[in-house]
Amino acid sequence: QRRVRGAMEIDPNSIPNIKEVTPTKLQINDAYKHYQSLGSPKYILAPMVEQSELSFRMLTRKYGCDMAYTPMFDSYKFLTESSYRSSVFTTCPEDRPLVVQFCGNDPQVLVSAAKIVQTQCDAIDINLGCPQHMAKKCKFGAFLLDKEHWPLLKQIVSTMSQELSIPVFCKIRILKNIEDTIQLALLLQNAGCKLLVVHGRTRKQKGRCPGPANLEHIRQIKKALCIPVISNGNIRIFSDIRLNLEATGCD
């Protein structure tokens, strides 16, 4: 599997002291300037496999969706297989603001895949939340959140931020304890992530009955960061959005 090249060769002792690194004022201003240029979206369609394709995105926009994500795309297949690319990605001028989400663990593959669509969307999102077996097998999604992979995550985000013409977002799940999750979130922010989506469940909370999302956990992450933070989880009916925003303080 080419996508897993190098993923298991990271020295955990090389993890930097994240708390000693802070983003510059310019980085913070750029993050919020971009978020505001999109209309400061609050009602956002999540990336859902076999759900958030163009027709569904346009339907949700009709009923007030402020920004939409594509489903998760395999960065290696998107780059190397034109048939895959044409079958999974379609858009139109009205399909904006749009975030295209990729999974993978090779910085250059992710960059090259993202460059194909960077003129047709408003940001590229890195999937760091998928908990499924394939993500474990191929080392992407939530299985890159373990500390041994943090240097790789830093490399991925910083490389994409430097080489793409549009901002890089990340979508994560929470870790077992809040301290580690905040440290991870700071790493992503300091590497160049311009917006962080936090799914308030661990990677073990999946399936039909995953249990409630931890909104207090999300609130603490929002408080620790200087970039826009979007809360994901516990939205069952429209009024849950207001309750979620009040509980988390998220953007």
Disulfide bonds with the S-S distance in Angstrom:
none
